[in-house]
């Protein structure tokens, strides 16, 4: 082996393999409000970070440049993320609807009970008023009888004085 051939070959420096950035679109082209755009970018970052199939830095880099990743994997992750978010929101809505129905039912039951109690109290009050009316009529009748008795007594006393 000739010594000169091996010494003249230097190892080639390792160069990083350049990867093309994932396709993206300027968020200004989506026609969204600034708040919706920020929310969409935030959710894409969350989706990518949760799946850890890409580094969140790629999404952060795209977001910082006002862009949204459009490659199939990013969009699939974003779609799945929104499905989970919508599922969680739907579950929470079901919980709140159930709680509302329960509270409404309880309030309706309490109101129904209150109405029944009020109706019973009104009926009791009416019965008391009726008894008062009957007693007042009885008092008037007794008062008339008393006057009649006084009249008879006065006549009897008058007759006794005449006779006696």
DRENDO-1510 file (C-alpha; in Angstrom, 1 decimal, always signed):
<recs>
REC; n; res; u; v; w
REC; 1; UNK; +0.0; +0.0; +0.0 .
REC; 2; UNK; +1.4; +3.3; -0.9 .
REC; 3; UNK; +1.5; +5.5; +2.2 .
REC; 4; UNK; +0.8; +8.7; +0.2 .
REC; 5; UNK; -2.7; +7.6; -0.9 .
REC; 6; UNK; -4.1; +7.3; +2.6 .
REC; 7; UNK; -2.6; +10.4; +4.1 .
REC; 8; UNK; -3.9; +12.7; +1.4 .
REC; 9; UNK; -7.5; +11.7; +1.9 .
REC; 10; UNK; -9.1; +13.8; +4.6 .
REC; 11; UNK; -12.4; +12.8; +6.0 .
REC; 12; UNK; -15.2; +15.0; +4.7 .
REC; 13; UNK; -16.8; +17.2; +7.4 .
REC; 14; UNK; -20.2; +16.1; +8.4 .
REC; 15; UNK; -22.7; +18.6; +7.2 .
REC; 16; UNK; -26.2; +18.6; +8.6 .
REC; 17; UNK; -28.8; +17.4; +6.2 .
REC; 18; UNK; -30.9; +20.4; +5.3 .
REC; 19; UNK; -34.6; +19.8; +5.8 .
REC; 20; UNK; -37.1; +22.0; +4.1 .
REC; 21; UNK; -39.3; +23.9; +6.4 .
REC; 22; UNK; -42.9; +22.6; +6.4 .
REC; 23; UNK; -45.3; +24.4; +4.1 .
REC; 24; UNK; -47.1; +27.2; +5.7 .
REC; 25; UNK; -49.4; +30.1; +4.8 .
REC; 26; UNK; -49.5; +33.7; +6.1 .
REC; 27; UNK; -52.3; +33.9; +8.6 .
REC; 28; UNK; -53.3; +37.2; +7.2 .
REC; 29; UNK; -54.6; +35.3; +4.1 .
REC; 30; UNK; -57.1; +33.3; +6.3 .
REC; 31; UNK; -59.4; +36.3; +6.9 .
REC; 32; UNK; -59.5; +35.8; +10.6 .
REC; 33; UNK; -59.6; +38.4; +13.3 .
REC; 34; UNK; -56.3; +38.9; +15.3 .
REC; 35; UNK; -57.9; +37.1; +18.3 .
REC; 36; UNK; -59.0; +34.1; +16.1 .
REC; 37; UNK; -55.5; +34.0; +14.4 .
REC; 38; UNK; -53.7; +34.0; +17.8 .
REC; 39; UNK; -56.1; +31.2; +19.0 .
REC; 40; UNK; -55.5; +29.1; +15.9 .
REC; 41; UNK; -51.7; +29.5; +16.2 .
REC; 42; UNK; -51.9; +28.7; +19.9 .
REC; 43; UNK; -53.9; +25.5; +19.2 .
REC; 44; UNK; -51.5; +24.4; +16.5 .
REC; 45; UNK; -48.6; +24.8; +18.9 .
REC; 46; UNK; -50.5; +22.8; +21.5 .
REC; 47; UNK; -51.4; +20.1; +19.0 .
REC; 48; UNK; -47.8; +19.7; +17.9 .
REC; 49; UNK; -46.4; +19.8; +21.4 .
REC; 50; UNK; -48.9; +17.2; +22.6 .
REC; 51; UNK; -48.1; +14.8; +19.8 .
REC; 52; UNK; -44.4; +15.4; +20.0 .
REC; 53; UNK; -44.1; +14.3; +16.4 .
REC; 54; UNK; -42.6; +17.6; +15.6 .
REC; 55; UNK; -40.8; +20.0; +17.8 .
REC; 56; UNK; -43.0; +22.8; +19.1 .
REC; 57; UNK; -40.2; +25.1; +17.8 .
REC; 58; UNK; -41.3; +24.5; +14.2 .
REC; 59; UNK; -44.8; +25.7; +15.0 .
REC; 60; UNK; -43.4; +28.5; +17.2 .
REC; 61; UNK; -41.1; +29.6; +14.4 .
REC; 62; UNK; -44.0; +29.6; +11.9 .
REC; 63; UNK; -46.2; +31.4; +14.4 .
REC; 64; UNK; -43.6; +34.0; +15.1 .
REC; 65; UNK; -43.5; +34.8; +11.4 .
REC; 66; UNK; -47.3; +35.1; +11.2 .
REC; 67; UNK; -47.7; +31.8; +9.4 .
REC; 68; UNK; -49.7; +28.6; +9.9 .
REC; 69; UNK; -48.3; +25.2; +9.1 .
REC; 70; UNK; -50.1; +23.5; +6.3 .
REC; 71; UNK; -48.4; +20.1; +5.9 .
REC; 72; UNK; -50.7; +17.1; +6.1 .
REC; 73; UNK; -49.2; +15.9; +9.4 .
REC; 74; UNK; -49.6; +19.3; +11.1 .
REC; 75; UNK; -53.2; +19.7; +9.8 .
REC; 76; UNK; -54.1; +16.2; +10.9 .
REC; 77; UNK; -52.7; +16.9; +14.4 .
REC; 78; UNK; -54.6; +20.2; +14.5 .
REC; 79; UNK; -57.8; +18.5; +13.4 .
REC; 80; UNK; -57.4; +15.8; +16.1 .
REC; 81; UNK; -56.6; +18.5; +18.7 .
REC; 82; UNK; -59.7; +20.4; +17.8 .
REC; 83; UNK; -61.8; +17.2; +17.9 .
REC; 84; UNK; -60.4; +16.7; +21.5 .
REC; 85; UNK; -61.1; +20.3; +22.4 .
REC; 86; UNK; -64.6; +20.1; +21.0 .
REC; 87; UNK; -65.2; +16.8; +22.7 .
REC; 88; UNK; -64.1; +18.4; +26.0 .
REC; 89; UNK; -66.3; +21.4; +25.5 .
REC; 90; UNK; -69.2; +19.2; +24.5 .
REC; 91; UNK; -68.7; +17.1; +27.7 .
REC; 92; UNK; -68.6; +20.2; +29.8 .
REC; 93; UNK; -71.7; +21.6; +28.1 .
REC; 94; UNK; -73.5; +18.3; +28.9 .
REC; 95; UNK; -72.4; +18.6; +32.5 .
REC; 96; UNK; -73.6; +22.2; +32.7 .
REC; 97; UNK; -76.9; +21.3; +31.0 .
REC; 98; UNK; -77.5; +18.5; +33.5 .
REC; 99; UNK; -76.6; +20.8; +36.4 .
REC; 100; UNK; -79.0; +23.4; +35.0 .
REC; 101; UNK; -81.8; +20.8; +34.5 .
REC; 102; UNK; -81.2; +19.5; +38.1 .
REC; 103; UNK; -81.2; +23.0; +39.6 .
REC; 104; UNK; -84.3; +23.9; +37.5 .
REC; 105; UNK; -86.1; +20.8; +38.6 .
REC; 106; UNK; -85.2; +21.4; +42.2 .
REC; 107; UNK; -86.4; +25.0; +42.0 .
REC; 108; UNK; -89.6; +23.9; +40.3 .
REC; 109; UNK; -90.1; +21.3; +43.0 .
REC; 110; UNK; -89.5; +23.9; +45.7 .
REC; 111; UNK; -91.8; +26.4; +43.9 .
REC; 112; UNK; -94.4; +23.6; +43.6 .
REC; 113; UNK; -94.0; +22.8; +47.3 .
REC; 114; UNK; -94.2; +26.5; +48.1 .
REC; 115; UNK; -97.3; +26.9; +46.0 .
REC; 116; UNK; -98.9; +23.9; +47.7 .
REC; 117; UNK; -98.0; +25.3; +51.1 .
REC; 118; UNK; -99.3; +28.7; +50.1 .
REC; 119; UNK; -102.5; +27.2; +48.8 .
REC; 120; UNK; -102.9; +25.2; +52.0 .
REC; 121; UNK; -102.3; +28.4; +54.1 .
REC; 122; UNK; -104.8; +30.3; +51.9 .
REC; 123; UNK; -107.4; +27.6; +52.4 .
REC; 124; UNK; -106.7; +27.6; +56.2 .
REC; 125; UNK; -107.0; +31.4; +56.2 .
REC; 126; UNK; -110.3; +31.3; +54.3 .
REC; 127; UNK; -111.6; +28.7; +56.7 .
REC; 128; UNK; -110.7; +30.9; +59.6 .
REC; 129; UNK; -112.4; +33.9; +57.9 .
REC; 130; UNK; -115.5; +31.8; +57.4 .
REC; 131; UNK; -115.5; +30.7; +61.0 .
REC; 132; UNK; -115.1; +34.4; +62.0 .
REC; 133; UNK; -118.0; +35.3; +59.7 .
REC; 134; UNK; -120.1; +32.5; +61.3 .
REC; 135; UNK; -119.1; +33.6; +64.8 .
REC; 136; UNK; -120.0; +37.3; +64.0 .
REC; 137; UNK; -123.4; +36.2; +62.7 .
REC; 138; UNK; -123.8; +34.1; +65.8 .
REC; 139; UNK; -122.9; +37.1; +67.9 .
REC; 140; UNK; -125.4; +39.2; +66.1 .
REC; 141; UNK; -128.1; +36.6; +66.5 .
REC; 142; UNK; -127.2; +36.2; +70.2 .
REC; 143; UNK; -127.2; +40.0; +70.5 .
REC; 144; UNK; -130.8; +40.1; +69.0 .
REC; 145; UNK; -131.9; +37.3; +71.3 .
REC; 146; UNK; -130.3; +39.1; +74.2 .
REC; 147; UNK; -132.2; +42.2; +73.4 .
REC; 148; UNK; -135.4; +40.1; +73.1 .
REC; 149; UNK; -134.7; +38.5; +76.5 .
REC; 150; UNK; -134.0; +42.0; +78.0 .
REC; 151; UNK; -137.3; +43.1; +76.5 .
REC; 152; UNK; -139.1; +40.1; +78.1 .
REC; 153; UNK; -137.4; +40.6; +81.3 .
REC; 154; UNK; -138.3; +44.3; +81.4 .
REC; 155; UNK; -142.0; +43.3; +80.7 .
REC; 156; UNK; -141.9; +40.6; +83.3 .
REC; 157; UNK; -140.5; +43.1; +85.8 .
REC; 158; UNK; -143.1; +45.6; +84.8 .
REC; 159; UNK; -145.8; +43.0; +85.3 .
REC; 160; UNK; -144.4; +42.0; +88.6 .
REC; 161; UNK; -144.5; +45.6; +89.7 .
REC; 162; UNK; -148.1; +45.9; +88.6 .
REC; 163; UNK; -149.0; +42.7; +90.3 .
REC; 164; UNK; -147.0; +43.2; +93.2 .
</recs>
